[in-house]
Amino acid sequence: MKLSDIRDRFKYAAYKEVKDELRQSSEEDILEYYKGKGEWFYAKVILIKGKRFLYAYFANEDKL
């Protein structure tokens, strides 16, 4: 699979605020928790104005 194919397939991105009970968890624990919660290809935990968000690329717009 070419990189351009991946970009076309996983073109939807979304931010989701991390749940309160996971705020003190490690990035690995947060990614593991959200692993089965959607069809994301790539996800990263980011910090925006002191709050933790899950930033993820999705293949299906319905999963945003």
MMTF fields as JSON, N, C-alpha, C and O atoms, coordinates in Angstrom:
{
  "mmtfVersion": "1.0.0",
  "mmtfProducer": "UNKNOWN",
  "numBonds": 255,
  "numAtoms": 256,
  "numGroups": 64,
  "numChains": 1,
  "numModels": 1,
  "chainsPerModel": [1],
  "groupsPerChain": [64],
  "chainIdList": ["A"],
  "bondAtomList": [4, 2, 8, 6, 12, 10, 16, 14, 20, 18, 24, 22, 28, 26, 32, 30, 36, 34, 40, 38, 44, 42, 48, 46, 52, 50, 56, 54, 60, 58, 64, 62, 68, 66, 72, 70, 76, 74, 80, 78, 84, 82, 88, 86, 92, 90, 96, 94, 100, 98, 104, 102, 108, 106, 112, 110, 116, 114, 120, 118, 124, 122, 128, 126, 132, 130, 136, 134, 140, 138, 144, 142, 148, 146, 152, 150, 156, 154, 160, 158, 164, 162, 168, 166, 172, 170, 176, 174, 180, 178, 184, 182, 188, 186, 192, 190, 196, 194, 200, 198, 204, 202, 208, 206, 212, 210, 216, 214, 220, 218, 224, 222, 228, 226, 232, 230, 236, 234, 240, 238, 244, 242, 248, 246, 252, 250],
  "bondOrderList": [1, 1, 1, 1, 1, 1, 1, 1, 1, 1, 1, 1, 1, 1, 1, 1, 1, 1, 1, 1, 1, 1, 1, 1, 1, 1, 1, 1, 1, 1, 1, 1, 1, 1, 1, 1, 1, 1, 1, 1, 1, 1, 1, 1, 1, 1, 1, 1, 1, 1, 1, 1, 1, 1, 1, 1, 1, 1, 1, 1, 1, 1, 1],
  "groupList": [{"groupName": "MET", "atomNameList": ["N", "CA", "C", "O"], "elementList": ["N", "C", "C", "O"], "formalChargeList": [0, 0, 0, 0], "bondAtomList": [1, 0, 2, 1, 3, 2], "bondOrderList": [1, 1, 2], "singleLetterCode": "M", "chemCompType": "L-PEPTIDE LINKING"}, {"groupName": "LYS", "atomNameList": ["N", "CA", "C", "O"], "elementList": ["N", "C", "C", "O"], "formalChargeList": [0, 0, 0, 0], "bondAtomList": [1, 0, 2, 1, 3, 2], "bondOrderList": [1, 1, 2], "singleLetterCode": "K", "chemCompType": "L-PEPTIDE LINKING"}, {"groupName": "LEU", "atomNameList": ["N", "CA", "C", "O"], "elementList": ["N", "C", "C", "O"], "formalChargeList": [0, 0, 0, 0], "bondAtomList": [1, 0, 2, 1, 3, 2], "bondOrderList": [1, 1, 2], "singleLetterCode": "L", "chemCompType": "L-PEPTIDE LINKING"}, {"groupName": "SER", "atomNameList": ["N", "CA", "C", "O"], "elementList": ["N", "C", "C", "O"], "formalChargeList": [0, 0, 0, 0], "bondAtomList": [1, 0, 2, 1, 3, 2], "bondOrderList": [1, 1, 2], "singleLetterCode": "S", "chemCompType": "L-PEPTIDE LINKING"}, {"groupName": "ASP", "atomNameList": ["N", "CA", "C", "O"], "elementList": ["N", "C", "C", "O"], "formalChargeList": [0, 0, 0, 0], "bondAtomList": [1, 0, 2, 1, 3, 2], "bondOrderList": [1, 1, 2], "singleLetterCode": "D", "chemCompType": "L-PEPTIDE LINKING"}, {"groupName": "ILE", "atomNameList": ["N", "CA", "C", "O"], "elementList": ["N", "C", "C", "O"], "formalChargeList": [0, 0, 0, 0], "bondAtomList": [1, 0, 2, 1, 3, 2], "bondOrderList": [1, 1, 2], "singleLetterCode": "I", "chemCompType": "L-PEPTIDE LINKING"}, {"groupName": "ARG", "atomNameList": ["N", "CA", "C", "O"], "elementList": ["N", "C", "C", "O"], "formalChargeList": [0, 0, 0, 0], "bondAtomList": [1, 0, 2, 1, 3, 2], "bondOrderList": [1, 1, 2], "singleLetterCode": "R", "chemCompType": "L-PEPTIDE LINKING"}, {"groupName": "PHE", "atomNameList": ["N", "CA", "C", "O"], "elementList": ["N", "C", "C", "O"], "formalChargeList": [0, 0, 0, 0], "bondAtomList": [1, 0, 2, 1, 3, 2], "bondOrderList": [1, 1, 2], "singleLetterCode": "F", "chemCompType": "L-PEPTIDE LINKING"}, {"groupName": "TYR", "atomNameList": ["N", "CA", "C", "O"], "elementList": ["N", "C", "C", "O"], "formalChargeList": [0, 0, 0, 0], "bondAtomList": [1, 0, 2, 1, 3, 2], "bondOrderList": [1, 1, 2], "singleLetterCode": "Y", "chemCompType": "L-PEPTIDE LINKING"}, {"groupName": "ALA", "atomNameList": ["N", "CA", "C", "O"], "elementList": ["N", "C", "C", "O"], "formalChargeList": [0, 0, 0, 0], "bondAtomList": [1, 0, 2, 1, 3, 2], "bondOrderList": [1, 1, 2], "singleLetterCode": "A", "chemCompType": "L-PEPTIDE LINKING"}, {"groupName": "GLU", "atomNameList": ["N", "CA", "C", "O"], "elementList": ["N", "C", "C", "O"], "formalChargeList": [0, 0, 0, 0], "bondAtomList": [1, 0, 2, 1, 3, 2], "bondOrderList": [1, 1, 2], "singleLetterCode": "E", "chemCompType": "L-PEPTIDE LINKING"}, {"groupName": "VAL", "atomNameList": ["N", "CA", "C", "O"], "elementList": ["N", "C", "C", "O"], "formalChargeList": [0, 0, 0, 0], "bondAtomList": [1, 0, 2, 1, 3, 2], "bondOrderList": [1, 1, 2], "singleLetterCode": "V", "chemCompType": "L-PEPTIDE LINKING"}, {"groupName": "GLN", "atomNameList": ["N", "CA", "C", "O"], "elementList": ["N", "C", "C", "O"], "formalChargeList": [0, 0, 0, 0], "bondAtomList": [1, 0, 2, 1, 3, 2], "bondOrderList": [1, 1, 2], "singleLetterCode": "Q", "chemCompType": "L-PEPTIDE LINKING"}, {"groupName": "GLY", "atomNameList": ["N", "CA", "C", "O"], "elementList": ["N", "C", "C", "O"], "formalChargeList": [0, 0, 0, 0], "bondAtomList": [1, 0, 2, 1, 3, 2], "bondOrderList": [1, 1, 2], "singleLetterCode": "G", "chemCompType": "PEPTIDE LINKING"}, {"groupName": "TRP", "atomNameList": ["N", "CA", "C", "O"], "elementList": ["N", "C", "C", "O"], "formalChargeList": [0, 0, 0, 0], "bondAtomList": [1, 0, 2, 1, 3, 2], "bondOrderList": [1, 1, 2], "singleLetterCode": "W", "chemCompType": "L-PEPTIDE LINKING"}, {"groupName": "ASN", "atomNameList": ["N", "CA", "C", "O"], "elementList": ["N", "C", "C", "O"], "formalChargeList": [0, 0, 0, 0], "bondAtomList": [1, 0, 2, 1, 3, 2], "bondOrderList": [1, 1, 2], "singleLetterCode": "N", "chemCompType": "L-PEPTIDE LINKING"}],
  "groupTypeList": [0, 1, 2, 3, 4, 5, 6, 4, 6, 7, 1, 8, 9, 9, 8, 1, 10, 11, 1, 4, 10, 2, 6, 12, 3, 3, 10, 10, 4, 5, 2, 10, 8, 8, 1, 13, 1, 13, 10, 14, 7, 8, 9, 1, 11, 5, 2, 5, 1, 13, 1, 6, 7, 2, 8, 9, 8, 7, 9, 15, 10, 4, 1, 2],
  "groupIdList": [1, 2, 3, 4, 5, 6, 7, 8, 9, 10, 11, 12, 13, 14, 15, 16, 17, 18, 19, 20, 21, 22, 23, 24, 25, 26, 27, 28, 29, 30, 31, 32, 33, 34, 35, 36, 37, 38, 39, 40, 41, 42, 43, 44, 45, 46, 47, 48, 49, 50, 51, 52, 53, 54, 55, 56, 57, 58, 59, 60, 61, 62, 63, 64],
  "secStructList": [7, 7, 2, 2, 2, 2, 2, 2, 2, 6, 7, 3, 3, 3, 3, 3, 3, 7, 7, 4, 4, 4, 6, 6, 1, 7, 2, 2, 2, 2, 2, 2, 2, 2, 6, 6, 1, 1, 7, 3, 3, 3, 3, 3, 3, 3, 3, 3, 6, 6, 3, 3, 3, 3, 3, 3, 3, 3, 1, 7, 4, 4, 4, 7],
  "xCoordList": [0.846, 0.0, 0.896, 1.848, 0.585, 1.339, 0.866, -0.242, 1.731, 1.379, 0.166, -0.682, 0.068, -1.085, -2.383, -3.436, -2.313, -3.497, -3.93, -5.122, -2.952, -3.256, -3.9, -4.874, -3.365, -3.941, -5.378, -6.232, -5.649, -7.008, -7.961, -9.111, -7.492, -8.351, -8.615, -9.741, -7.587, -7.708, -7.658, -6.74, -8.642, -8.605, -9.379, -9.342, -10.069, -10.851, -10.074, -9.54, -10.015, -9.301, -10.257, -11.178, -10.035, -10.903, -10.113, -9.139, -10.559, -10.044, -11.133, -12.311, -10.75, -11.705, -11.044, -9.939, -11.726, -11.152, -11.08, -12.022, -9.961, -9.737, -10.645, -10.816, -11.223, -12.125, -11.416, -10.201, -12.194, -11.648, -10.834, -9.778, -11.317, -10.611, -9.277, -8.473, -9.032, -7.772, -6.787, -5.697, -7.147, -6.303, -4.896, -3.948, -4.746, -3.437, -2.737, -1.634, -3.367, -2.799, -1.715, -1.633, -0.891, 0.153, -0.473, -1.61, 0.284, -0.198, -0.51, -1.491, 0.318, 0.096, -1.217, -1.956, -1.505, -2.75, -3.972, -4.987, -3.866, -4.972, -5.213, -6.359, -4.154, -4.3, -4.865, -5.671, -4.451, -4.972, -6.466, -7.232, -6.877, -8.29, -9.149, -10.212, -8.677, -9.448, -9.233, -9.84, -8.392, -8.047, -9.273, -9.36, -10.199, -11.377, -12.578, -13.683, -12.382, -13.496, -13.662, -14.195, -13.233, -13.361, -12.315, -11.363, -12.488, -11.577, -10.529, -10.482, -9.7, -8.673, -7.39, -7.063, -6.679, -5.432, -4.235, -3.291, -4.281, -3.185, -3.795, -4.74, -3.281, -3.776, -2.614, -1.609, -2.77, -1.752, -2.469, -3.502, -1.936, -2.48, -1.763, -0.533, -2.55, -1.974, -2.534, -3.556, -1.864, -2.261, -2.697, -1.931, -3.923, -4.436, -4.981, -5.936, -4.372, -4.789, -4.954, -5.935, -4.003, -3.995, -4.881, -4.942, -5.573, -6.433, -5.848, -5.246, -6.027, -5.513, -6.594, -7.752, -6.184, -7.092, -6.49, -5.27, -7.356, -6.942, -7.135, -8.243, -6.065, -6.116, -5.968, -4.963, -6.957, -6.941, -7.381, -8.207, -6.809, -7.226, -8.146, -7.842, -9.27, -10.265, -10.446, -10.248, -10.825, -11.128, -12.585, -12.924, -13.439, -14.873, -15.382, -15.178, -16.039, -16.541, -17.567, -17.696, -18.289, -19.299, -18.691, -19.405, -17.406, -16.747, -16.185, -15.64, -16.307, -15.737, -16.42, -16.062],
  "yCoordList": [-1.171, 0.0, 1.239, 1.326, 2.185, 3.433, 4.415, 4.305, 5.368, 6.39, 7.19, 7.547, 7.477, 8.225, 7.438, 8.029, 6.112, 5.278, 5.364, 5.407, 5.389, 5.504, 6.855, 6.928, 7.93, 9.262, 9.328, 9.923, 8.725, 8.739, 7.922, 8.312, 6.814, 5.921, 6.454, 6.382, 6.984, 7.477, 8.999, 9.596, 9.621, 11.062, 11.849, 13.08, 11.184, 11.879, 11.934, 10.925, 13.107, 13.276, 13.866, 14.605, 13.538, 14.048, 14.204, 13.494, 15.153, 15.336, 14.886, 15.169, 14.195, 13.779, 13.978, 13.491, 14.701, 14.925, 13.608, 12.817, 13.389, 12.167, 12.18, 13.217, 11.032, 10.918, 11.323, 11.173, 11.835, 12.304, 11.242, 11.543, 9.998, 8.942, 8.564, 7.864, 9.023, 8.702, 9.869, 9.738, 10.989, 12.195, 12.009, 12.603, 11.209, 10.992, 9.751, 9.42, 9.068, 7.842, 8.166, 9.286, 7.18, 7.359, 7.348, 6.911, 7.833, 7.85, 6.439, 6.231, 5.472, 4.078, 3.535, 2.837, 3.857, 3.4, 4.018, 3.349, 5.288, 5.97, 5.363, 5.108, 5.129, 4.527, 3.118, 2.713, 2.374, 1.015, 1.054, 0.22, 2.014, 2.143, 2.43, 1.835, 3.349, 3.742, 2.82, 3.024, 1.829, 0.932, 0.293, 0.242, -0.183, -0.844, 0.065, -0.416, 1.368, 2.314, 2.994, 4.102, 2.382, 2.986, 2.439, 1.785, 2.703, 2.187, 3.237, 3.708, 3.598, 4.583, 3.905, 2.794, 4.617, 4.12, 4.595, 3.84, 5.837, 6.44, 7.335, 8.073, 7.283, 8.147, 8.604, 7.907, 9.778, 10.352, 11.158, 11.772, 11.156, 11.975, 13.319, 13.379, 14.402, 15.744, 16.602, 16.268, 17.695, 18.616, 19.931, 20.542, 20.37, 21.645, 22.415, 21.983, 23.55, 24.415, 23.647, 23.835, 22.792, 22.058, 20.829, 20.16, 20.515, 19.33, 18.325, 18.7, 17.046, 15.976, 15.549, 15.345, 15.419, 15.008, 13.839, 13.708, 12.995, 11.93, 12.475, 12.862, 12.508, 12.959, 11.72, 11.016, 11.442, 10.184, 10.375, 11.235, 9.55, 9.481, 8.28, 7.186, 8.494, 7.443, 7.137, 8.002, 5.899, 5.488, 5.767, 5.97, 5.779, 5.892, 7.157, 7.346, 8.018, 9.274, 9.038, 9.872, 7.934, 7.629, 7.368, 7.442, 7.068, 6.749, 7.979, 7.863, 9.158, 10.365, 10.721, 11.714],
  "zCoordList": [0.0, 0.0, 0.0, 0.775, -0.866, -0.962, 0.11, 0.633, 0.418, 1.397, 0.933, 1.751, -0.358, -0.872, -0.683, -0.446, -0.787, -0.546, 0.91, 1.215, 1.8, 3.229, 3.516, 4.266, 2.924, 3.134, 2.642, 3.298, 1.495, 0.954, 1.817, 2.02, 2.314, 3.095, 4.499, 4.991, 5.139, 6.515, 6.512, 7.073, 5.884, 5.687, 6.737, 6.722, 7.636, 8.652, 9.959, 10.42, 10.543, 11.808, 12.839, 12.492, 14.085, 15.148, 16.436, 16.684, 17.244, 18.591, 19.549, 19.331, 20.597, 21.62, 22.967, 23.204, 23.856, 25.182, 25.94, 25.928, 26.591, 27.361, 28.589, 29.23, 28.91, 30.067, 31.354, 31.484, 32.299, 33.576, 34.3, 34.856, 34.298, 35.037, 34.398, 35.015, 33.16, 32.477, 32.445, 31.887, 33.024, 32.927, 33.489, 32.976, 34.516, 35.128, 34.582, 35.016, 33.64, 33.066, 32.051, 31.548, 31.758, 30.75, 29.359, 29.18, 28.38, 26.998, 26.51, 25.797, 26.889, 26.483, 27.052, 26.358, 28.319, 28.941, 28.261, 28.064, 27.907, 27.232, 25.856, 25.488, 25.095, 23.766, 23.863, 23.026, 24.872, 25.067, 25.395, 24.91, 26.211, 26.567, 25.329, 25.151, 24.478, 23.297, 22.1, 21.049, 22.244, 21.133, 20.487, 19.26, 21.266, 20.723, 20.544, 20.292, 20.669, 20.635, 19.284, 19.227, 18.214, 16.888, 15.953, 16.38, 14.699, 13.683, 13.323, 12.186, 14.281, 13.98, 13.544, 13.961, 12.69, 12.115, 12.929, 13.162, 13.352, 14.102, 15.165, 14.883, 16.36, 17.428, 18.29, 18.432, 18.858, 19.729, 20.798, 20.53, 21.985, 23.064, 23.01, 23.034, 22.937, 22.855, 23.987, 24.586, 24.267, 25.322, 24.684, 23.939, 24.972, 24.474, 25.667, 26.313, 25.953, 27.061, 28.364, 29.084, 28.662, 29.919, 29.97, 31.001, 28.876, 28.833, 27.857, 26.851, 28.16, 27.296, 26.309, 26.675, 25.042, 23.98, 23.231, 23.132, 22.707, 21.802, 20.395, 20.023, 19.611, 18.223, 17.365, 17.463, 16.523, 15.777, 14.337, 14.03, 13.455, 12.053, 11.891, 12.365, 11.219, 11.016, 9.538, 8.685, 9.245, 7.878, 7.54, 6.374, 8.539, 8.325, 9.002, 10.202, 8.247, 8.791, 9.904, 10.8, 9.865, 10.881, 12.254, 13.255, 12.334, 13.606, 14.306, 15.403, 13.692, 14.284, 15.58, 16.214]
}
